Amino acid sequence: MRAGQRGVRRAGVLLHVSALPGPFGIGDFGPEARRFVETLAAAGQTLWQIMPLGPPGPGNSPYAARSTFGVDPLLVSLEDLAEDGLLDRACLANPPFAPGRIDFDRVHAWKEGWLREAYQRFAVAPPPPEFAAFVAEVGHWLPDFALFMALRAREEGRSWSEWPDPIRRRETEALAVVGAELVGEVRFQTFVQWAAHRQWRALRRYANARGVGVVGDVPIFVDYDSADVWAHQHLFKLNARGYPAVVAGVPPDAFSATGQRWGNPLYDWEAARADGYRWWIDRFGWALGLVDLLRVDHFRGFESAWEIPADEPTAERGCWVPGPGRELFEQAATALGPLSLIAEDLGVITPQVRALRDGLGYPGMKILQFAFGDDARNPYLPHNLSRLSVVYTGTHDNDTTVGWLATLGEVPRGNLQRYLGKHAPGLDDLVRMAYGAVSETAILPMQDVLRLGSEARTNRPGEPEGNWSWRFSWEQLEPARVEELRALAETYGRYPPQPEEP
């Protein structure tokens, strides 16, 4: 099964790895992930959509990572490290975590200790040949990331813009000196990334062997305090001190009178073009090498992005600045081959953005929770969808569908009732609507599979605390629900995968 194959109706589930069950305080790449893959296969699901795998930065958000190439160390399976002889399994008994939400600070402190223990064992023996092969493969990003993380630890978490000037400016001699001083920590960070990528690749192979493809996620923007910006400052619109001159966001709209000021640095597209889009080609190539299909977050930013002066406290005084458009994707496709991408095209989308998406042949996203606010022309209503699209009941930024239904306003509720011809529409109606849509791909958030309410939300945009910590438990997944999903997939032609049309 090829996740990017056209002409095939598929169904899948959206769940980040961190939200998997398990005894170690956070989901990981180990036995529980393999059990989840087996559950997806039993339920007739051929796609598992995850969120970005990078090491989270502010607010523990996977969309604000310390590296767009690296993998979060918290997702490394300690059980699998024990299987490799790098930890004693007996020492992992009785971990100090209760089931439920993630306590990131506590998990990080506890798990880092075990990763360092595993590294000590790893470091006293000759490394396996695959380690040297990995180090050679990742030379375009890992040395910068490993040194960046080592420096952040030495600088007590201060942003790279506050580091000593020679290091902030990446002067060659200064980097050589500090690299020698921090060689032990750099080697530890290298080991962790090897373990993380090794385990992830094994998990993906496990999924593919069972007919499950992985849908990854790459945000258009990166976090300012990241190895990406520090190592490639010329690709971003920064001032002489290294601070952002302008930042990303979206303008005021019906949902926010002052818009949204995200704060990510914006790209200097002329500099990227002068480099032949090398960093972007490396980024797409690396991300596509880890998954079967890739969702590109905030796709509209490649057509034009809302540019806000960095000293503005809100997004009101911004302007639209053109992006690279087709040129970037065409050069990436020339270097990498056809790109298996999904365009996240939510929000206020202009004809120019639609033309870019359609001209490149990428499917867009359709969210059923957005479908009932106005009239029959709403682009998210099932009768207005196109085959080249991915339909969702909701996303990680939405309330669960149970929560959405419970708080639905009078107008959208009336529209939903009329659309379905039912006085009391429920979650199952939205699920059937998604599965029955003409869209080639239908994906449900795991919370909707489990029929959970607002208490299970993944993220509340605009709220800086309390996000990304939800996890499910196996007790919440009734065996009958697995059977129901498989029956739905079969009923609506989403399983097994059909041969591609000639």
N, C-alpha and C positions, 0 to 999 in steps of 0.2 A: 504494500500500500504506500503510495506516494502522497504526502499530505498536500502538496501543491497541485495535484492532478486535477485538471479541469473536466467538467462533465460528470462529476461524481458527487452524489448527495451524501453528506456526512453529518454526524452528530458528535458533540464533545462536551466536556465539562471544564469550567474555569475554576482553578484552585491553585494558589501559589504553594510552592513546596513548604514554606514555613508554616502553613496552616494544616499540614498533615498531623495525625495523631502521633504519639510516641512518648516515651518516659523521660526524655531529656530536655523538656521545657520548650522545645521548638521542633517543627518538622524538619526532616533532613533527607538525604539521598539513600537512606538505608532500607531495612526490611519493610518498614511501613509504606515507603514509596512504592516498593515492588508489589506489596499487597494492594495498594491503590490502583496500580496499573492492571493487575489481574481483575479487580472489581470493574474497572472501566471496560475491559474486554468482555467480561461476563454480561455487562449491561448493554452490549452492542455499540459502545462508544469507540470511535476511531480517532478521536483527537483529545489531547490533554493540553489545555491552554494554561500557561504559567505567567508570572510577572517577571520583570527583569531580575536576573540572578546576581547582580553586582552587590558589593558590600554597602549596605545602606548608610547614608549620611544623616542629615538633619531629620528628626522626627521618625527615624527608623524606616523611612520611605524607600522602597526599592526603586522609585523613580528619581531619587536624588542620591546616587551612588558615589563612592570614592573613586570608582573606576568603571568605565563602560565596558571594559574587557574582562576585569577580574570577576571572581565568584565569591559570594559571601561565605566566610569561614564558618559561620554558625550553621550552614547547611551541610557541612561535612558530617558523615555518619561515624560516630565513635565506635559503634558496633562493627562496622566494616573495617575500621582501622585495627580493631582487635582481631578480626579474622585474618588480617595481614601480619599479625604478630607484633604490631606496634604498640599495643596496649594489652593489659591483663583484663580479660573479661570480668573476672571476679571483682575488680576494683570499680567496675561500672554498676555493680548491683546497688539498689536502693538510692537512685539519684534524688536530690533534694527538691523535686518539683511535683506539684500537684497538677492533675489534668486541668486543662482550661487555657485561658489567655496567656500570651507570652509576656513574661517580665524580662524585657530585653537586657537591662543592666545586669540583672542577676545571672541570666543565661550566659551572657558574654563573659563575665568574670569567671564563671565555673567552667565553661567549655574551653576558654583559652588556656586554662591550666592543663587540661588534658591534651590539647593540641601541642603544647610545649613538651609535655611528657612524651608524646608520640615522636616528636621531632628529635628528642634526645636519643631515643632508640634508633631512629633512622640515621642519625648523623654518625654513629659509631661503626657502621658497616658500610661497605662499598655500595653506592647507589645502584639500583637496577638500571639496565640499559634504557628503559623507557623514560627514566627521569632525565637523562642527558638529551634524549630526543625531544622531550617536552621543552626543556630549557632552550634548545635550538629553535623550536617552533615558535616560541613566544618572545623572541628577542625584540620584536617591534613594540612591545608594551610592558612586559613584566619587569625588566630592570628599573624602569622609571617608577612603576607602581610599588615595587618592593622597597625602593629607597624612599619614596614618598611616605609610605606607611611607617617605616623606621624613623624618619624625621618627625612625623606627627607625634610619635610616641616620645621622642626625645624633647620635642617642643611642647609637651603636655597638652596636645590637642589644639594648639593655636593654628589658625589658618595659615597657609603657605605665604600669603602676602605679608604676614607679620614675622616671618623668619629673617635671619640675618641677610642683608642685601646681596652678598655674593651667591648665596644659595637660592634666594628668591629669584635672582636674575639668571640662575643656572650657569654660572661661570665655570668653565671646565676644570680649572685647578681646584676650586672650592668643592665641586662635586666629587672629585677624585679623593680629596682629603676626607670628607665626611663619609664617603662610601667605604673607605678603609676603616674608619672609626666604628662604623655600624655594620661591619660585615656579618657579624653573627645574627643580628636581627634581620638583615636582608636575606640571609640564607633561610631563616625560619619562615619569612613571608613567602619565599620561593617554594619551600616545601608545602606550605598550606595550600598554595594555588595549585601545585601539582596534585595533591590529594583531592582537592575539590573538583578539578577538571577531570581527573581520572574517574572519580566516583560518578560524576554527572554523565560522562560519556558512556559508562557502563549501564547506568540507569536508562539512558535513551536507547541504547541497543536492546535492553530488556523490553522496553515498551514497543519498539519497532518489531521485534520478533513476535509480539503478540497482537500485531495489527493496529497498534496505537501510535499515531504520530504526535509530535510535540509542537505546539504553537508557542513561540517565544515572543518577547516584547522588547523593543528598543525605543527609548524616548528620543525625540529629536534633540532636546536640550540635555546638557550635563550640568552637574552641580559645580558651582564656582570652586569650592574647596575640594577639588578632586585632582588626581594625578593627571587626568586628561588636560585640564586647563594649565596646570603648573608646567607640564612637559611640552605644551603646544600653545604658548601664550600668543604667538603671532597669528593664530587662527581665530582669535576672539577679539572683540572690541573692548580693549582695556586701556586705561590711561597710563601715564608714565610710571606711576607707582605700582601698577599691576592690578588696580581695582577695576571693576566693570565701569565703563563709561555709560553704557546703556544696559537695560535688563529686559527680560521677556515678560510677557503677560498677555492679557486680552482686554479689550476696551470695555467701557460700561455697557451694560445691556439690561434686559428685563429682570435678570437675576441679581445684578449687583450695580448699584448706582455709581460706584467708583471703579468698577472693573476688577480685575484680578492682577495683582503685581506678584509674579512668581519669583522674580529675583535672579533667575538663571542668566549667565552672560550670553550675549548674542554673538553669532558668528560673523567674522569678516569674510564674506563670500568671495571677495576679490582675491584675498590671500589664499583661500582654499582652491580657487580656480588656478592661481599661479602655481600651486603645488600639484596640479593635476588631480585634485580631490583625493590625494593619497591617503590621508587619515580616514576619510569617509569610506573609501574602498576597503581599507583594512578593517574598519569597524563593521561594515556590512558583511564582509567576508568571514570575519571571526564569528559574528552572531549567527549567521546562516550555517556555519559549520557546527554549531552546538544544537540546532533545532531543525525541524523539518519545514516550518513555515513561520514567518516573522511578521508580527504586527508592528507597524511604525506609528508611534504615538505622536499626536499633533501634526499629522501629515500636512495640514494646511500651511504650516510654517515654511515648507519648502517653496510654496508659491509666494507668500508674503507673511511677515511676522510683525506683531505689534511691538514697537520699539519704544521703551520708556526711559527718559533720562534717569540715571541712577540716583540722583538726589531728590527725585519726586517720591513722596510717600504713598501715592496711589497710582493707579493705571490710567487716570483721566487724561493726562497731558502726554499722550503718546502719538505715534503715527505708524502707518503701515509702510514697511520697507521690503522691497522685493527680495525673494530668495533665489536659489539657483535654478528652480524649475526642472525641466526635463534633462538638462545637461548633466546634472549630477547622476541621475539614475541611468542615463544612457552610458556614461563613462563607467559606472560601476558594473553594468551589465556586460560591457565590452571586456572588462577585466575579469569578471567572475562567472559570466554566463547568465542565463535568465534568472531573475530575482523572484523568489517565492515570497511575496509580500502581501500583507493586508494593510490598507490605508485607514488609519483611525481618522475619520472625517466627520466627527461630531461637532456640534455647535453651529455657529453661523458660517455656512459654507457658500462661497461665491461661485458664480459660473466659471470663473477662471480656475478655482480649485477643482471643481468637478471635471473640467476639461483636462487638467493635468492628470488626475486620477484615471479617468477613462482613456485618455490617450496612451497612458502607460499600461493599461489593462489590468489594474489592480482592483480587487474587490474592496468595497467600502463596508462600513458597519451600520447596522440597523437595529435600533433599540426599541423594543415594544413599549417600554414605559414612557417613551416620548411620543407615542402614536395618537393619543386621544385628547390632546389639548385644544384642537380646533376642528377643521372640517374634513371632508372626504379626500381632500388633496394632500393631507399630511404625508410627507415622504416616508414615514416609518410605518404606516398602515400596511398590513400584509398585501392588499391588492395593488399597492404601488411599488412593491419591491421588485428588484431585478434578480435574475439568476446569479449574476456575478456580484454577490454580496454575502455577508455573514450576519445572520440575525441572532440577536441575544434577547432574553427577557430583560436583563439589566447587566451592568458592569460592576467592577470593583468600586467605582465612585458613586454608584446608586445605592439607595436603600434596597433591601431584599424585596422580592415581589410581594411576599406576605405583608411586609411593613408598608410598602407602597400602596397596596390595596386598602390597608387599614386607615391610611391618611389621605386618600384620594379626594380631591375637591369635587364639588357638585357637578361642574361642567364635564371634566374628563370621565367621571363615573357614569354620567348619563350617556356620554358618547360610547363608552365601553359597553354599557348595557344594550344600547341600540345595535352596536356592531355585532354583538354575540346573540342578540335576541334572548337575553337572560336577565332576570331581575337581580340575581346575586352572583355575578361572575367571581371566580376564584383562581387560585394559582394554576390549577390543572388546565384551565381554559387558556391561559397565556402560554403554558408549555406546549399544548397542542397547536396553538397558533404558530409558535416558532417552528415546531417540527413539520407542520403542514405547509409552511411558506415555500414559495418557489426558490428562495435562496438556496444555493448549493450547500451551505454550511449553516448549521444551527448549534449554538453553544449556550449552555445553562451555567450560571454560577452555582457552585456547590451548595450554597445556602438555599437555592431554589430546589435543588434535588432533595435536600433534607427538609424542606418546608419550614424554614426558620424565619423568625420575625426580625425586627429592627435591632434587637440585641446582638445579632450576628453580623452586622455590617462590617465590611472590611475597612472602608475609609469614608470619612466625612470631610470633603474638600473645604478648606478654609478653617478647619479646626486643627491646631497644631499638635494636640495631645490625644492619646488614646486610640490612635489608628494602627492598622496593620497587625494587630495582636490577636485577632480571632483565630481559633483553631476548632476543627470538628473532632468528634469522637466516633468510634465505630458503633457505639451503642445508638447513635442517632440515625444510622443508616439501616433501615429495616430491609431484610432480604426481599420482601415483596416489592420494594421500591426499585431494586436492581432489575427484577423481572419486568416491572412496568416500563422502565426505560428501554429495555431490549425490545419489548413488544411495540413501543412507540417507534423506535428506530426501524423496525421491520415494517410496520404499518405504513409509514410515510416514506419508505424507500431509502432510508439512510443507513441501512446495514443489511447484508454485507455490501462492501463497496462494489459498484458496478464497473464494468469495463469502460474505458474512455471511448467516446463516440469517434467514429472515423472522421 
